[in-house]
Amino acid sequence: MTITAVFLVIISAVMHASWNIFSKSQSPTIGFFQLATIGTVFWFSPIFFISADLIINIPIALWGILIAAGLFQAIYYTGLAGAYARGALSITYPLARSFPLFFIIILTFAIGRGSDLSSLALFGILTIIAGAIILPMNSFSDFRFANYLNVPCAFALVAAAGTAGYSLADDIGMNMLKHIPNDAAGWMRALVYLVLECVFTAVWLQLLMQCIPKSTAHFRANRRRMLKPAFLAGLAIGVTYGIILLAMTHAQNVSYVVGLRQLSIPIGTIMGILIFKEKGSLPRFVGVCTLFTGLFLVAVG
């Protein structure tokens, strides 16, 4: 990874942990994240007017990638809402953030790009996953696989699968977008991609919400109350992921970006303990140290 990519990902990681803390405090639902996604489109919609010539040249294949990325984003938000409604942030957030690495590694090798990863970076990614598994424990004697077989962890894994899906789709999509002949700068292309993906994400979230009558009823009853905090979250989400999309154009492989952005895990865990008064423990301290070790290996690898 370049120094630019590392710097961008670190900024994004801090912002990602912050908006997750804010969203958790709002008891988010699918409807909340749909409003947040619409908010992202609202805040960054001026990009449509200054990049119209780029948008009209987007090929059919890239539109397909955007539709797929939007679906995976919707799956991510659905899993995140379910996890936050049922579990502590200091437990569900690390799992939702770290397990995409496991899926990304499998997908990277499956599509024949495993050679892009250095041995040091691969070891760092595995170290991050190990740290995230340790992090939710209250004590080392509690380590049992059965402790992860619960509803919050299941939703966290759904969120992780969504993250892995949209990360891979976005890597492919951003590479396609940056090769479209146009004078648009890298940051402009990242914003175009971000807003278009959010449009499809909002559509998919609406469809998912329609399939769950309780979610639809809750949305109709609470949308006025949710509107302001959701739009604020949407602004933070847009800035956060826009930075990540830009970082992808400075990295050889998406696994490096996804790996380093797990810096948000220890940040989110510490925030969960300090802000929500969630229980701290020795395994969480060890888990955070393990994560930092893995993050360093990915950064230098």
C-alpha positions in Angstrom: 0.0 0.0 0.0 1.1 3.6 -0.7 1.5 6.1 2.2 -1.5 7.9 0.7 -3.7 4.8 1.0 -2.6 4.2 4.6 -3.3 7.8 5.6 -6.8 7.7 3.9 -7.7 4.4 5.5 -6.7 5.5 9.0 -8.9 8.6 8.7 -11.8 6.5 7.4 -11.3 4.0 10.3 -11.7 6.7 13.0 -14.8 8.1 11.2 -16.3 4.6 10.7 -16.1 3.8 14.4 -17.6 7.2 15.3 -20.7 6.9 13.0 -21.3 3.3 14.3 -21.2 4.6 17.8 -23.7 7.3 16.8 -25.9 4.8 14.9 -25.9 2.3 17.9 -27.1 5.1 20.1 -30.1 5.6 17.8 -31.2 1.9 18.1 -30.9 1.6 14.3 -33.3 -0.4 12.1 -33.4 -1.2 8.4 -35.5 2.0 8.0 -32.9 4.1 9.8 -30.1 2.9 7.5 -32.3 3.4 4.4 -32.8 7.1 5.5 -29.1 7.4 6.2 -28.4 6.1 2.7 -30.8 8.5 1.1 -29.1 11.2 3.2 -25.8 10.2 1.7 -27.3 10.7 -1.8 -28.8 14.0 -0.7 -25.5 15.4 0.7 -23.4 14.4 -2.3 -25.9 14.8 -5.1 -24.1 17.9 -6.5 -21.6 15.4 -7.9 -24.3 14.5 -10.5 -24.1 18.0 -12.0 -20.4 18.3 -12.2 -19.7 14.8 -13.5 -22.6 14.3 -15.9 -20.2 13.6 -18.8 -18.5 10.8 -16.8 -21.8 9.2 -15.7 -23.2 9.0 -19.3 -20.1 7.0 -20.3 -20.4 4.3 -17.6 -20.6 0.9 -19.4 -23.4 -1.6 -18.9 -21.0 -4.0 -17.0 -20.3 -1.3 -14.4 -24.0 -0.6 -13.9 -24.3 -4.3 -13.1 -21.4 -4.0 -10.5 -23.2 -1.1 -8.9 -26.5 -3.0 -8.6 -24.6 -5.9 -7.0 -22.7 -3.6 -4.7 -25.9 -2.0 -3.6 -27.4 -5.4 -2.8 -24.4 -6.3 -0.6 -24.5 -2.9 1.1 -28.2 -3.5 1.9 -27.3 -6.9 3.4 -24.6 -5.3 5.4 -27.0 -2.7 6.9 -29.6 -5.3 7.6 -27.1 -7.4 9.5 -25.8 -4.4 11.3 -29.2 -3.3 12.4 -30.0 -6.8 13.7 -26.7 -7.1 15.5 -26.9 -3.7 17.2 -30.5 -4.3 18.3 -29.5 -7.5 20.1 -25.9 -7.3 21.2 -23.2 -5.0 22.7 -21.3 -2.9 20.3 -17.9 -4.0 21.7 -18.8 -7.5 20.7 -20.8 -7.3 17.5 -18.8 -4.5 15.9 -15.4 -6.4 16.0 -17.1 -9.5 14.5 -18.9 -7.6 11.8 -15.7 -5.7 10.9 -13.1 -8.5 11.0 -14.9 -11.5 9.4 -15.1 -9.8 6.0 -11.3 -10.3 5.9 -11.9 -14.1 6.0 -14.4 -13.9 3.2 -12.2 -11.5 1.2 -9.2 -13.9 1.4 -11.2 -16.8 0.2 -12.7 -14.7 -2.7 -9.2 -13.2 -3.6 -7.7 -16.7 -4.0 -10.9 -18.0 -5.7 -10.6 -15.4 -8.5 -6.8 -16.0 -8.9 -5.5 -12.8 -7.3 -3.9 -14.5 -4.2 -0.4 -13.7 -5.6 -1.2 -10.0 -5.0 -0.9 -10.6 -1.2 2.5 -10.8 0.4 3.1 -13.4 3.0 3.5 -10.7 5.7 0.2 -9.1 4.8 -1.6 -12.5 4.7 -0.2 -13.3 8.2 -1.3 -9.9 9.4 -4.9 -10.5 8.1 -5.0 -13.8 9.9 -3.7 -12.1 13.1 -6.5 -9.5 12.8 -9.1 -12.2 12.6 -7.6 -14.0 15.6 -7.7 -10.7 17.6 -11.3 -10.1 16.7 -12.2 -13.6 17.9 -10.5 -13.0 21.2 -11.9 -9.5 21.6 -15.5 -10.4 22.6 -14.5 -12.7 25.5 -15.0 -11.8 29.1 -12.3 -14.3 30.2 -10.1 -16.8 28.5 -11.8 -19.6 30.3 -15.0 -18.7 28.5 -13.6 -19.5 25.1 -16.1 -21.9 23.6 -17.3 -22.1 20.0 -20.9 -22.3 21.4 -20.5 -18.7 22.8 -20.5 -17.4 19.2 -23.7 -19.4 18.3 -26.2 -16.7 19.1 -28.5 -14.3 17.3 -26.2 -11.1 17.6 -23.2 -13.0 16.2 -25.4 -14.4 13.4 -26.4 -10.9 12.4 -22.8 -9.8 12.7 -21.8 -12.5 10.2 -24.5 -11.4 7.9 -23.1 -7.9 8.1 -19.6 -9.3 7.5 -20.8 -11.2 4.4 -22.3 -8.0 3.0 -19.1 -6.1 3.7 -17.0 -8.7 1.9 -19.4 -8.7 -1.1 -19.5 -4.9 -1.6 -15.7 -4.5 -0.9 -14.9 -6.9 -3.7 -17.5 -5.4 -6.0 -16.3 -1.9 -5.3 -12.7 -2.8 -6.0 -13.7 -4.1 -9.4 -16.1 -1.2 -10.0 -13.6 1.5 -9.0 -11.0 0.0 -11.3 -13.5 0.0 -14.2 -14.5 3.6 -13.4 -11.0 5.0 -13.2 -10.2 3.6 -16.7 -13.1 5.5 -18.4 -11.6 8.2 -20.5 -12.4 11.5 -18.8 -10.7 14.4 -17.1 -12.4 13.8 -13.8 -10.1 13.6 -10.8 -9.8 10.5 -8.6 -11.9 12.0 -5.7 -14.6 12.9 -8.2 -14.8 9.4 -9.6 -14.9 8.0 -6.0 -17.9 10.3 -5.2 -19.7 9.4 -8.4 -19.4 5.7 -7.6 -20.4 6.3 -4.0 -23.6 8.2 -4.8 -24.7 5.8 -7.5 -24.0 2.8 -5.2 -26.1 4.4 -2.5 -29.0 4.9 -4.9 -29.1 1.2 -5.5 -28.6 0.4 -1.8 -31.6 2.5 -0.9 -33.7 0.7 -3.4 -32.6 -2.7 -2.1 -33.2 -1.7 1.5 -36.7 -0.6 0.5 -37.4 -4.0 -1.0 -36.0 -5.8 2.0 -38.1 -3.6 4.4 -41.2 -4.5 2.4 -40.5 -8.2 3.0 -40.6 -7.6 6.8 -43.9 -6.1 7.9 -42.6 -5.1 11.4 -39.8 -3.0 9.8 -42.3 -1.3 7.5 -44.6 -0.5 10.4 -41.8 0.8 12.6 -40.5 2.9 9.7 -43.8 4.6 9.1 -44.3 5.3 12.8 -40.8 6.7 13.5 -39.5 8.2 10.2 -40.0 11.8 11.4 -38.0 11.1 14.5 -35.3 9.2 12.7 -34.9 11.7 9.8 -32.4 14.2 11.4 -30.1 11.6 13.0 -30.2 9.4 10.0 -29.3 12.2 7.6 -26.4 13.1 9.9 -25.3 9.5 9.9 -25.6 9.5 6.1 -23.2 12.4 5.8 -20.6 10.6 8.0 -21.1 7.4 6.1 -20.6 9.1 2.8 -17.4 10.8 3.8 -16.1 7.7 5.4 -16.7 5.3 2.5 -15.8 7.9 -0.1 -12.3 8.1 1.5 -12.1 4.2 1.3 -13.1 4.2 -2.4 -10.4 6.7 -3.1 -7.9 4.6 -1.1 -8.7 1.6 -3.3 -7.2 3.5 -6.3 -3.9 3.7 -4.4 -3.7 0.0 -3.3 -2.6 -3.1 -5.2 -5.3 -5.3 -3.8 -8.6 -4.6 -1.9 -7.5 -7.0 0.9 -4.9 -4.4 2.0 -7.5 -1.7 2.3 -10.1 -4.0 4.0 -7.3 -5.2 6.4 -6.0 -1.9 7.4 -9.4 -0.3 7.9 -9.9 -2.8 10.7 -8.2 -0.2 12.8 -11.8 0.9 13.5 -12.3 -2.3 15.6 -10.1 -1.4 18.6 -11.4 2.2 18.3 -15.0 1.0 18.3 -14.3 -1.4 21.1 -12.8 1.3 23.3 -15.6 3.7 22.5 -18.2 1.0 23.4 -16.5 0.5 26.8 -16.1 4.3 27.5 -19.4 5.6 26.0 -21.8 2.8 26.6 -20.1 1.6 29.8 -19.8 -2.0 28.3 -17.6 -4.4 30.3 -13.9 -4.4 29.7 -11.8 -7.5 30.2 -8.2 -8.9 29.8 -9.2 -10.8 26.6 -10.4 -7.5 25.1 -7.1 -5.8 26.0 -5.2 -8.8 24.5 -7.5 -8.8 21.5 -6.9 -5.1 20.8 -3.1 -5.6 21.0 -3.4 -8.5 18.6 -5.4 -6.5 16.2 -2.9 -3.6 16.3 -0.1 -6.2 15.5 -2.0 -7.5 12.6 -2.8 -4.0 11.3 0.9 -3.1 11.4 1.8 -6.2 9.4 -0.8 -5.4 6.8 0.4 -1.8 6.6 4.1 -2.7 6.1 3.3 -5.8 4.0 
